Amino acid sequence: MFAQPAAHCLEFFVPLRTAAHTRHLTALAAMLVVAGTVAGCSGPPATGDAPASSDAPAAPAVTGLSVATGSVSGGTEVTITGTGLDTVSGVTFGANPASTVTAVSAKELHVTTPVAANFAVGPVDVAIVAGDAAAVPSGSTFEYTDVTPVDAQMTYLLTHWQNRNVDEYGSYGDNDCVNFTSQSLIARGWEQTADWNHTANSDGTHSYSSAWISSTSMKKYFTAHPELAVALTDDQRDQVVIGDIVQFDWDNSGDRDHTGVVSRIEGTGADRVISFAGHSLDSDYRSVDTAITTDHPGATAYYWHLVA
């Protein structure tokens, strides 16, 4: 008579004759079970989900900014510290993306701030973008301030292009473009002179010199004061910068018919697209090209590069 233990990958038969043999067989069978389990041939395969990979990149997180304030004109160099920053593909300051983003390591990111939206002073949220994902708030803010004279000029323009500063400077109705331009120069830090000035009278009225409110008179004033401004033609767009003055001759008669302030420049060289802020046709970013082709076909644009 023979006893046959349960098989574990290996069949094993031993003649059962004595109690000692039985004990020996039981111990040997237990050893085979353990050996089979270690070898991987015993019992059903393991079930359940495999553990998550530990190689997945950590979500980026920001712990601080090296600089928390800067110019509304942009250009401030900021070092962002945190974790997982080597996966960051973009950084936004408020509504605008940083002009440069360089990941130095997983813990350090170098960025250059963009121009503040509408040159507005005040705090904006800083957000980070990883890959194709949506921007995620970093928990840090950046404070835009007026640092340079041009900052103050642009902040004034973008504040009052729609809401005219009538209490302080009055309004010249549908011909307010040069009055508005002159106001921006005061915000830039210019001092009034005998030939270029404005007075708020005690009776609530306003008085202006010709150069303060007339495009042609402003042209003559700038021509007489090269220490203030240098004349440029439309072929010299590559020399125009934010805050410069643009003037138009709608009918090419030699007089200047409209004046504004350059508020945005896109592109490079002669192909630059220039926009301006102004009154009369109240605007914040009106295209120079549209003004001289669509609005006034055949018109000519001129610029004054401001030295002061």
C-alpha positions, 0 to 999 in steps of 0.5 A, spaced: 500 500 500 502 506 498 500 514 500 501 519 495 502 526 497 499 532 493 504 534 488 507 541 488 511 541 481 514 535 482 511 528 483 514 524 489 512 517 491 514 513 498 512 507 500 508 508 507 510 502 512 511 505 519 509 511 523 517 514 522 516 513 514 509 518 515 513 523 519 519 523 514 514 524 508 510 529 511 516 533 513 519 532 506 512 534 503 513 541 507 520 542 504 517 541 497 512 546 498 516 551 500 521 550 495 516 550 489 513 557 492 520 560 492 521 557 485 515 560 482 512 554 480 507 553 486 500 556 487 496 561 483 499 568 480 499 574 484 493 579 483 492 586 484 495 592 481 503 593 480 506 599 484 506 606 481 513 607 478 517 611 482 521 614 476 515 619 474 517 626 475 515 630 481 510 636 479 513 642 479 512 647 485 515 654 487 518 656 494 520 663 492 522 669 487 529 672 488 526 679 486 518 680 487 518 687 484 520 690 477 518 695 472 512 695 468 516 695 462 518 688 463 525 686 463 527 684 470 531 678 471 528 673 476 530 667 479 525 662 481 526 656 486 522 650 488 522 643 486 521 639 479 522 646 476 526 642 470 519 640 467 517 647 467 516 649 460 513 656 461 512 662 466 506 667 466 506 674 470 499 675 470 496 675 463 503 675 460 508 670 459 515 671 461 520 673 455 525 668 457 525 661 461 531 657 463 531 651 467 538 651 471 536 645 475 530 642 478 531 647 484 532 653 480 529 657 474 531 663 471 526 668 467 525 675 464 519 678 466 514 681 460 511 687 460 505 688 465 498 688 461 497 695 459 503 697 463 498 697 469 502 697 476 500 692 482 501 685 484 500 679 479 500 672 480 506 668 477 504 661 474 508 655 472 506 651 466 509 644 465 509 641 458 502 641 455 498 642 461 494 649 463 498 654 468 498 652 475 498 658 480 505 658 484 503 661 490 507 667 489 506 674 486 510 679 483 509 687 484 509 691 477 512 698 479 513 705 475 521 704 475 523 709 469 520 715 466 517 711 460 514 707 465 510 713 468 509 715 461 506 709 459 502 707 465 499 714 465 497 713 457 494 706 459 490 709 464 487 715 461 486 713 454 479 712 455 478 716 461 480 723 460 483 726 465 479 732 464 479 735 471 487 736 471 488 738 463 481 739 460 479 736 454 480 739 447 474 735 444 475 731 438 482 734 437 485 732 444 491 728 441 496 733 442 493 735 449 494 728 451 501 727 448 503 733 452 500 730 458 504 723 458 510 727 457 509 731 464 508 724 467 514 722 463 518 728 467 518 733 462 518 740 465 513 746 462 517 751 458 515 758 455 513 755 449 510 748 451 505 749 457 498 748 460 494 752 465 488 750 469 485 757 471 481 758 477 474 758 474 475 751 471 477 753 464 484 751 461 489 755 457 494 751 452 500 754 448 500 752 441 505 747 442 501 743 447 495 742 443 497 743 435 501 737 432 504 742 427 506 746 432 509 740 436 513 738 430 516 745 430 517 745 438 521 739 437 525 741 431 527 747 435 529 743 441 534 737 438 536 736 446 529 733 447 527 729 440 530 727 434 526 726 428 525 719 424 522 717 418 517 711 417 523 708 414 527 708 420 522 704 424 528 700 427 530 706 431 523 707 434 522 705 442 516 705 446 514 712 449 516 715 442 512 720 439 508 718 432 505 724 428 501 723 421 500 727 415 494 725 412 494 728 406 501 729 405 501 737 405 507 738 410 503 739 416 502 734 421 495 732 422 495 727 428 499 725 434 500 719 438 505 715 443 508 709 441 505 704 446 507 697 443 512 694 438 512 687 435 517 684 430 524 687 428 527 691 423 524 695 418 518 690 418 516 692 425 509 693 427 508 699 431 502 701 435 500 707 439 496 710 444 492 717 443 486 721 443 481 724 438 480 716 436 481 714 443 486 708 442 491 704 446 494 700 441 492 703 434 496 700 428 500 705 425 500 701 418 492 701 419 492 708 420 496 710 414 493 705 409 486 703 411 484 709 415 487 714 411 490 711 404 497 714 402 498 718 409 505 718 411 507 717 418 513 720 422 516 719 429 520 723 434 525 719 438 525 722 445 532 723 448 529 726 454 
